[in-house]
């Protein structure tokens, strides 16, 4: 059990599980959901919320990715490989989502005091360490050079990245989002992004420095822990971890007062994505 200063420690944790339903909708749905939850959690209508989501064969692009000199060719490559693609509304670069990548969003209120950026990252890191403490492996939070979407809070074991964390802030709510490569080949996922950049750059030099992907520095948790691991098993670990940090844990869906918020935020995300992508069709 952690001390009271931890943001993981909440009176109530509300759980919205979309790890199965997300397989049947666009990943844009998830970015609309997290914006909705930032607003509703931030305004105090609902308590701190943990949302889980999975989307199959989707590449989530960052704004910088849309500035590749040969983006059309890069997107055509993704399509040939059977991937959908969207542009997200938070920072970062391209990441791979599939049925074996579990995304977790922790949505926290900033009503009482502001949550600084590092505290948001540290909260998610603390949660993941707690979930996997029984394996006796040392997890680090530091940039893994050669990984896709590199950042100072890449999570790794033995120098191989299995997760990346981002944040979204809106209306007194903070969404800390992580993608966890649960099983499958981390190298194969990295190779898709490596080829995406290769198709998009075609040897040209650009002002923005895109990552040089080295697939060998990426792996899944199953590969790194040397165990069989499923998204469902990780879901169980998450629920048990949150239960240890809350007085009350409950499963939920969007409440009536959140539904119009979702409609508005989802439409905004879709329109923005459409506007960015239409230039490359």
TIKE-659465 format. One line per 8 residues: number of its first residue (from 1); their letters; for each residue x, y, z of C-alpha. Coordinates in Angstrom, 3 decimals. Example, Ala and Ser with C-alpha at 12.3 -4.5 7.8 and 13.67 -1.06 7.14 Angstrom:
BEGIN
1	as	12.300/-4.500/7.800; 13.670/-1.060/7.140
END
This chain:
BEGIN
1	xxxxxxxx	0.000/0.000/0.000; 1.347/3.433/-0.892; 1.326/6.573/1.201; -1.466/9.141/1.023; 0.624/11.443/-1.153; 0.298/9.112/-4.140; -2.218/10.139/-6.795; -3.068/6.444/-7.131
9	xxxxxxxx	-4.635/6.666/-3.678; -8.258/7.712/-4.274; -11.448/7.385/-2.225; -13.108/5.938/-5.316; -11.736/4.518/-8.551; -14.297/4.233/-11.326; -13.491/1.668/-14.021; -14.641/1.897/-17.641
17	xxxxxxxx	-13.509/-1.212/-19.499; -13.488/-0.908/-23.297; -10.824/-3.537/-23.898; -13.316/-5.647/-25.873; -15.762/-3.106/-27.316; -12.857/-0.978/-28.577; -11.958/-3.710/-31.063; -15.080/-2.792/-33.048
25	xxxxxxxx	-14.696/1.009/-33.213; -12.131/3.511/-34.495; -9.400/4.645/-32.119; -10.837/8.156/-32.559; -13.558/6.939/-30.184; -10.937/6.584/-27.446; -9.574/10.087/-27.829; -13.139/11.450/-27.674
33	xxxxxxxx	-13.720/9.357/-24.548; -10.635/10.623/-22.737; -11.500/14.250/-23.527; -15.013/13.612/-22.195; -13.630/12.067/-19.005; -11.150/14.924/-18.501; -14.129/17.273/-18.560; -16.462/15.227/-16.318
41	xxxxxxxx	-13.773/14.155/-13.811; -12.281/17.661/-13.826; -15.644/19.257/-13.041; -16.312/16.789/-10.220; -19.429/15.144/-11.720; -17.703/11.757/-11.438; -14.723/10.411/-9.464; -11.213/9.580/-10.739
49	xxxxxxxx	-11.602/7.114/-13.594; -9.443/4.374/-15.066; -10.368/3.448/-18.629; -8.976/0.474/-20.522; -9.086/0.249/-24.305; -7.849/-1.934/-27.148; -8.028/-1.207/-30.896; -6.917/-3.678/-33.525
57	xxxxxxxx	-4.318/-2.982/-36.236; -4.246/0.802/-35.944; -1.333/3.222/-36.244; -1.880/6.341/-34.155; 0.080/9.176/-35.730; 1.304/12.398/-34.153; 1.032/15.792/-35.852; 4.735/15.711/-36.817
65	xxxxxxxx	4.152/12.439/-38.685; 1.717/14.234/-41.016; 4.619/16.474/-42.112; 6.666/13.661/-43.634; 7.687/14.678/-47.175; 6.272/11.470/-48.685; 3.348/10.917/-46.327; 1.099/9.529/-49.074
73	xxxxxxxx	3.561/6.717/-49.736; 3.940/6.050/-46.004; 0.161/5.832/-45.532; -0.152/3.579/-48.583; 2.408/1.249/-46.953; 0.328/1.083/-43.747; -2.790/0.297/-45.763; -0.973/-2.485/-47.640
81	xxxxxxxx	-0.008/-3.998/-44.276; -3.657/-3.998/-43.173; -3.443/-1.066/-40.726; -5.899/1.766/-40.235; -4.433/5.116/-39.182; -5.597/8.194/-37.293; -3.950/11.394/-36.032; -4.252/11.892/-32.278
89	xxxxxxxx	-4.976/15.108/-30.436; -2.134/14.752/-27.930; 1.626/14.953/-28.447; 4.074/12.306/-29.567; 4.770/10.303/-32.703; 3.499/7.116/-34.380; 2.612/4.115/-32.214; 1.195/0.682/-33.027
97	xxxxxxxx	-2.074/-0.557/-31.552; -3.371/-4.100/-31.976; -5.382/-6.688/-30.044; -2.362/-7.478/-27.830; -1.663/-3.866/-26.828; -3.603/-2.740/-23.742; -4.085/0.996/-23.301; -4.819/2.392/-19.860
105	xxxxxxxx	-5.969/5.953/-19.202; -5.986/7.338/-15.676; -8.172/10.432/-15.529; -7.487/12.556/-12.463; -9.102/15.771/-11.190; -7.091/18.956/-10.718; -9.744/20.642/-8.569; -7.858/20.786/-5.274
113	xxxxxxxx	-4.353/21.336/-6.617; -2.557/21.277/-9.920; -0.940/17.999/-10.996; 2.446/18.740/-12.511; 3.490/16.832/-15.601; 6.084/14.651/-13.866; 3.569/13.656/-11.173; 1.231/12.416/-13.895
121	xxxxxxxx	3.969/10.286/-15.455; 5.189/9.015/-12.084; 1.653/7.953/-11.116; 1.362/5.704/-14.156; 4.882/4.327/-13.666; 4.048/3.562/-10.040; 0.886/1.711/-11.107; 2.677/-0.453/-13.696
129	xxxxxxxx	5.471/-1.313/-11.245; 2.874/-2.292/-8.641; 0.985/-4.488/-11.141; 4.098/-6.467/-12.093; 6.049/-6.441/-8.808; 5.745/-10.234/-8.376; 8.008/-10.898/-11.374; 11.087/-9.465/-9.670
137	xxxxxxxx	12.195/-7.529/-12.774; 13.575/-4.005/-12.584; 11.509/-1.539/-14.654; 13.015/1.772/-15.697; 11.443/5.000/-16.907; 13.837/6.684/-19.354; 14.067/7.395/-23.064; 14.908/4.342/-25.153
145	xxxxxxxx	16.778/5.584/-28.213; 15.746/3.672/-31.338; 12.207/3.033/-30.109; 9.123/4.468/-31.773; 7.557/7.538/-30.136; 10.566/7.950/-27.807; 10.116/9.936/-24.597; 11.607/10.401/-21.144
153	xxxxxxxx	8.978/8.072/-19.665; 9.478/5.072/-21.944; 9.088/2.011/-19.711; 11.676/-0.698/-20.203; 13.138/-3.892/-18.760; 16.768/-4.749/-19.551; 16.920/-1.765/-21.932; 13.956/-2.926/-24.049
161	xxxxxxxx	10.863/-0.746/-24.244; 7.424/-2.272/-23.709; 5.345/0.851/-23.016; 5.089/4.584/-23.592; 3.219/7.229/-21.595; 1.545/10.441/-22.765; -0.713/13.047/-21.160; -3.710/15.087/-22.161
169	xxxxxxxx	-4.960/18.054/-20.102; -8.381/19.593/-20.469; -10.805/21.509/-18.231; -9.258/20.684/-14.828; -8.846/17.035/-15.766; -5.645/15.159/-16.591; -5.597/11.973/-18.679; -2.386/9.973/-18.270
177	xxxxxxxx	-2.342/7.391/-21.045; -0.120/4.353/-21.506; 0.119/1.704/-24.190; 1.349/-1.643/-22.865; 2.637/-4.176/-25.383; 1.328/-7.232/-23.525; 2.357/-10.002/-25.895; 3.323/-10.612/-29.508
185	xxxxxxxx	6.558/-9.369/-31.053; 7.801/-5.934/-30.053; 10.325/-6.087/-32.894; 7.644/-6.719/-35.524; 5.643/-3.723/-34.322; 8.780/-1.564/-34.418; 9.595/-2.803/-37.906; 6.232/-1.521/-39.195
193	xxxxxxxx	7.057/1.974/-37.895; 10.617/1.751/-39.238; 9.248/1.022/-42.724; 6.606/3.752/-42.311; 9.346/6.362/-41.751; 11.479/4.903/-44.511; 8.552/5.279/-46.963; 7.756/8.745/-45.641
201	xxxxxxxx	11.293/10.144/-45.779; 12.829/8.312/-48.753; 16.256/9.577/-47.716; 15.272/13.256/-47.513; 16.571/15.476/-44.714; 13.870/17.265/-42.742; 13.880/20.065/-40.154; 12.220/17.763/-37.642
209	xxxxxxxx	14.347/14.784/-36.659; 12.268/11.624/-36.951; 13.401/8.658/-34.845; 15.723/6.084/-36.408; 13.962/2.920/-35.355; 15.994/-0.013/-34.086; 13.457/-2.861/-33.689; 15.800/-4.737/-31.335
217	xxxxxxxx	15.190/-2.235/-28.506; 11.457/-3.018/-28.336; 9.706/-6.046/-26.860; 6.440/-7.143/-25.276; 5.958/-7.814/-21.572; 5.464/-11.516/-22.295; 8.845/-11.596/-24.074; 10.610/-9.654/-21.301
225	xxxxxxxx	9.080/-11.547/-18.381; 9.418/-14.927/-20.112; 5.794/-15.826/-19.426; 2.535/-16.315/-21.260; 0.496/-13.148/-20.739; -2.878/-11.997/-22.080; -4.711/-8.678/-22.082; -7.336/-10.238/-19.763
233	xxxxxxxx	-4.653/-11.238/-17.249; -3.210/-7.723/-17.258; -6.725/-6.334/-16.773; -7.017/-8.453/-13.623; -3.674/-7.135/-12.352; -4.876/-3.574/-12.971; -8.131/-4.077/-11.061; -6.330/-5.666/-8.108
241	xxxxxxxx	-3.768/-2.826/-8.051; -6.455/-0.113/-8.082; -8.430/-1.996/-5.412; -5.344/-1.786/-3.182; -5.286/1.999/-3.664; -8.973/2.858/-3.160; -11.651/2.683/-0.515; -14.145/1.787/-3.253
249	xxxxxxxx	-13.747/0.409/-6.785; -16.663/0.140/-9.211; -17.329/-0.672/-12.857; -19.268/1.923/-14.822; -20.092/3.401/-18.209; -20.704/6.997/-19.269; -23.406/8.625/-17.154; -26.359/10.463/-18.677
257	xxxxxxxx	-24.767/13.887/-18.139; -21.556/12.696/-19.857; -23.248/11.501/-23.067; -23.709/14.957/-24.675; -20.108/15.756/-23.705; -18.931/12.630/-25.499; -20.930/13.467/-28.616; -19.369/16.928/-28.734
265	xxxxxxxx	-15.764/15.818/-28.050; -15.971/12.807/-30.366; -17.311/14.931/-33.237; -14.528/17.443/-32.635; -11.864/14.698/-32.757; -13.363/13.199/-35.942; -13.621/16.572/-37.702; -10.066/17.515/-36.751
273	xxxxxxxx	-8.740/14.171/-37.958; -10.685/14.470/-41.223; -9.368/17.977/-41.820; -5.749/16.885/-41.318; -6.041/13.740/-43.428; -8.042/15.071/-46.380; -4.969/16.879/-47.689; -3.251/13.521/-48.217
281	x	-5.951/11.620/-50.065
END
